[in-house]
Amino acid sequence: MESAFDVYAGFEISVATRRNERGAWVADLSVNRDGKAALAPWPETVQPEWRTQDEAIRDGIERARRVIRQHLTDHANHSWVATRRHAQTWFTTETERLSGHTFTPGK
């Protein structure tokens, strides 16, 4: 098992990797502040699976930082799906405007 430690906005992030039952790498996170567990309860999601330990560590740190940012900016109800959809709509509109053509995703 490999592990990593990061500090972000005063939070200590600890990431440990392990192999799941399918042999993929996943990251187990621990986030503390001032020696105490932070952001309890930690939001549980379906863990992404990675081919390497390095990828799992990178993902764990990125996920922890994203949750910390949401906590600090009080956007607990913010949807990343909505943000991606908004970005896609903006990109499509700009592409059509600049090219003069209608863009159809998937074609």
Secondary structure, DSSP 4 states (H G I P E B T S, - for coil): --EEEEEETTEEEEEEEEE-TTS-EEEEEEEEETTEE-SSSPPP-PPP-BSSHHHHHHHHHHHHHHHHHHHHHT-TT--HHHHHHHHHHHHHHHHHHHHSS---TT-
